[in-house]
Amino acid sequence: MHTQVAILGAGPAGLVLSHLLSLHRVESIVLETKSRAYVESRIRAGVLEHGTAQLLCETGVGERLKNQGMRHEGINLGFSGVLHHINFAQLTGKAITVYGQHEVVKDLIAARTSSGGQILFEVADVSIDALSTNRPRVRFRHQGENRELTSDWLAGCDGSHGVSRTSLPPGALRIFEKTYPFGWLGILAEAAPSWEELIYSHHEDGFALFSMRSPSITRLYLQCKPDEDLTKWTDERIWENLERRLSFPGDKKVRQGRILQKGVTAMRSFAVEPMQYGRLFLVGDAAHVVPATGAKGMNLAVSDAWCLSRALDNFYSEGRTDLLESYSERCLRRVWKAQRFSWWMTSLLHRFDVNDAFELRRQLAELDYLGRKLCWSFLGG
Ligand SMILES: Cc1cc2nc3c(=O)[nH]c(=O)nc-3n(C[C@H](O)[C@H](O)[C@H](O)COP(=O)(O)OP(=O)(O)OC[C@H]3O[C@@H](n4cnc5c(N)ncnc54)[C@H](O)[C@@H]3O)c2cc1C
């Protein structure tokens, strides 16, 4: 089998890339280790930045997003028991859309399959080679048979644990990494959201995030240990902690409901340079991971995919290679800005050491300063 662009991974990065390439009439085949049902129900991110929502809508995969996505013009920062609203629309003229990553994935798979796109689900034993030649190769098993796919270009969109990055020779990439001494315990609950917008809550017991996925489903997070034992977290204990960390006297209370899903996600900042090796391009989480506090991961994956699709379109339509050559450099400029923002939000809102009283006061002073600065900018100061 041969195609112009072989894509490993049917997450947001791989699917957006395949979708955009098809609009430019560039052929691609997507290989995915999990089943279609699995990727379409995997609960992860849910905040689409203005540019991501606009790209999906403008390229014909935004119908459900327009109808079901929840437009939020701002967020709330909670600290010292008070909510402070940050109005993005007034500050920047832009808004965010709350729409689950798995819904984005469903829309993209539907678009690809209905236009004859090839996505092979449940592939196994994936390996890649010949990356420095003009015929990179992927070997894999599918439906019990050994298969081989050659391509002009290979896109590694296989997430942070995929094979594309880890198959490269030692020294090919420079790795930058930071781990945090905490993780997030996330739940999905059958409960109508109590507040209309997200709340990022700083609390002396640890950070909490109130968010939602739909008018009847709430998504909530609690700062926890990175290796937290979920069996120690009964539903009562989770709700009791959420109520305490999301308590703003005189305001609403977090609404409880049946917990549909629980999980622990570690917090990590990770990036590799460059995001290219021979004819392999790393896209999305395969190249960088940000702590979820800044809600940047899926948005970065989509912008990498957009950048690569443009470069490949230029190659096939005009024979130009300059955008392919500068792909890594252009993406990394944005990646490092997102890394800085995600690190800053994480450092500002989490307790690194519950015994560090100085750090607690410093964070509160910074939050107070931030609140006042944003109020000044509303007034044009
Ligand atoms: C557990 C988890 C929870 C998260 N929660 C949040 C959150 O709450 N909020 C937030 O803002 N962000 C969150 N993120 C980040 C966000 O979801 C990611 O940034 C986003 O999924 C990146 O998209 P991607 O397409 O690059 O990678 P992925 O979505 O990881 O997609 C990679 C795909 O490649 C497939 N794959 C893996 N190996 C192979 C292989 N060898 N061959 C073929 N296919 C392969 C995988 O099955 C997967 O479908 C979370 C990430 C993770 C991992």
The ligand as an SDF file (V2000), in Angstrom:
LIG
                    3D

 53 58  0  0  0  0  0  0  0  0999 V2000
   -5.4270   10.9540   29.9480 C   0  0  0  0  0  0  0  0  0  0  0  0
   -5.4950   12.3400   29.3790 C   0  0  0  0  0  0  0  0  0  0  0  0
   -6.4160   13.2560   29.8800 C   0  0  0  0  0  0  0  0  0  0  0  0
   -6.4590   14.5540   29.3860 C   0  0  0  0  0  0  0  0  0  0  0  0
   -7.3410   15.4310   29.9160 N   0  0  0  0  0  0  0  0  0  0  0  0
   -7.3470   16.7050   29.4820 C   0  0  0  0  0  0  0  0  0  0  0  0
   -8.2140   17.6300   30.0580 C   0  0  0  0  0  0  0  0  0  0  0  0
   -8.9900   17.3050   30.9640 O   0  0  0  0  0  0  0  0  0  0  0  0
   -8.1760   18.9140   29.6010 N   0  0  0  0  0  0  0  0  0  0  0  0
   -7.3100   19.3090   28.5970 C   0  0  0  0  0  0  0  0  0  0  0  0
   -7.3030   20.4830   28.2200 O   0  0  0  0  0  0  0  0  0  0  0  0
   -6.4770   18.4300   28.0190 N   0  0  0  0  0  0  0  0  0  0  0  0
   -6.4720   17.1470   28.4490 C   0  0  0  0  0  0  0  0  0  0  0  0
   -5.6290   16.2700   27.8800 N   0  0  0  0  0  0  0  0  0  0  0  0
   -4.7930   16.7270   26.7570 C   0  0  0  0  0  0  0  0  0  0  0  0
   -5.4830   16.5780   25.3820 C   0  0  0  0  0  0  0  0  0  0  0  0
   -6.4780   15.6160   25.4510 O   0  0  0  0  0  0  0  0  0  0  0  0
   -4.3920   16.2160   24.3620 C   0  0  0  0  0  0  0  0  0  0  0  0
   -3.5230   17.3070   24.2770 O   0  0  0  0  0  0  0  0  0  0  0  0
   -4.9430   15.8510   22.9770 C   0  0  0  0  0  0  0  0  0  0  0  0
   -5.6120   14.6220   23.0370 O   0  0  0  0  0  0  0  0  0  0  0  0
   -3.7980   15.7790   21.9600 C   0  0  0  0  0  0  0  0  0  0  0  0
   -4.2750   15.2470   20.7530 O   0  0  0  0  0  0  0  0  0  0  0  0
   -3.3380   14.3010   19.8830 P   0  0  0  0  0  0  0  0  0  0  0  0
   -4.1470   13.9350   18.6860 O   0  0  0  0  0  0  0  0  0  0  0  0
   -2.0220   14.9140   19.7080 O   0  0  0  0  0  0  0  0  0  0  0  0
   -3.0760   12.9960   20.7810 O   0  0  0  0  0  0  0  0  0  0  0  0
   -4.1020   11.9020   21.2920 P   0  0  0  0  0  0  0  0  0  0  0  0
   -5.4330   12.4750   21.5150 O   0  0  0  0  0  0  0  0  0  0  0  0
   -3.4230   11.2050   22.4220 O   0  0  0  0  0  0  0  0  0  0  0  0
   -4.2230   10.9060   20.0570 O   0  0  0  0  0  0  0  0  0  0  0  0
   -3.2050    9.9890   19.7120 C   0  0  0  0  0  0  0  0  0  0  0  0
   -3.8650    8.7790   19.0660 C   0  0  0  0  0  0  0  0  0  0  0  0
   -2.8430    7.8890   18.6240 O   0  0  0  0  0  0  0  0  0  0  0  0
   -3.2200    6.5490   18.9280 C   0  0  0  0  0  0  0  0  0  0  0  0
   -1.9760    5.7680   18.9560 N   0  0  0  0  0  0  0  0  0  0  0  0
   -1.1030    5.5980   19.9830 C   0  0  0  0  0  0  0  0  0  0  0  0
   -0.0650    4.8370   19.5630 N   0  0  0  0  0  0  0  0  0  0  0  0
   -0.2880    4.5390   18.2670 C   0  0  0  0  0  0  0  0  0  0  0  0
    0.4470    3.8140   17.2960 C   0  0  0  0  0  0  0  0  0  0  0  0
    1.6140    3.2270   17.5840 N   0  0  0  0  0  0  0  0  0  0  0  0
   -0.0610    3.7250   16.0510 N   0  0  0  0  0  0  0  0  0  0  0  0
   -1.2500    4.3190   15.7280 C   0  0  0  0  0  0  0  0  0  0  0  0
   -1.9860    5.0110   16.6070 N   0  0  0  0  0  0  0  0  0  0  0  0
   -1.4970    5.1400   17.8660 C   0  0  0  0  0  0  0  0  0  0  0  0
   -3.9380    6.6970   20.2660 C   0  0  0  0  0  0  0  0  0  0  0  0
   -4.7980    5.6050   20.5300 O   0  0  0  0  0  0  0  0  0  0  0  0
   -4.7130    7.9890   20.0460 C   0  0  0  0  0  0  0  0  0  0  0  0
   -5.9810    7.7640   19.5000 O   0  0  0  0  0  0  0  0  0  0  0  0
   -5.5710   14.9500   28.3490 C   0  0  0  0  0  0  0  0  0  0  0  0
   -4.6720   14.0250   27.8260 C   0  0  0  0  0  0  0  0  0  0  0  0
   -4.6210   12.7420   28.3350 C   0  0  0  0  0  0  0  0  0  0  0  0
   -3.6110   11.7830   27.7650 C   0  0  0  0  0  0  0  0  0  0  0  0
  1  2  1  0
  2  3  1  0
  2 52  2  0
  3  4  2  0
  4  5  1  0
  4 50  1  0
  5  6  2  0
  6  7  1  0
  6 13  1  0
  7  8  2  0
  7  9  1  0
  9 10  1  0
 10 11  2  0
 10 12  1  0
 12 13  2  0
 13 14  1  0
 14 15  1  0
 14 50  1  0
 15 16  1  0
 16 17  1  0
 16 18  1  0
 18 19  1  0
 18 20  1  0
 20 21  1  0
 20 22  1  0
 22 23  1  0
 23 24  1  0
 24 25  2  0
 24 26  1  0
 24 27  1  0
 27 28  1  0
 28 29  2  0
 28 30  1  0
 28 31  1  0
 31 32  1  0
 32 33  1  0
 33 34  1  0
 33 48  1  0
 34 35  1  0
 35 36  1  0
 35 46  1  0
 36 37  1  0
 36 45  1  0
 37 38  2  0
 38 39  1  0
 39 40  1  0
 39 45  2  0
 40 41  1  0
 40 42  2  0
 42 43  1  0
 43 44  2  0
 44 45  1  0
 46 47  1  0
 46 48  1  0
 48 49  1  0
 50 51  2  0
 51 52  1  0
 52 53  1  0
M  END
$$$$
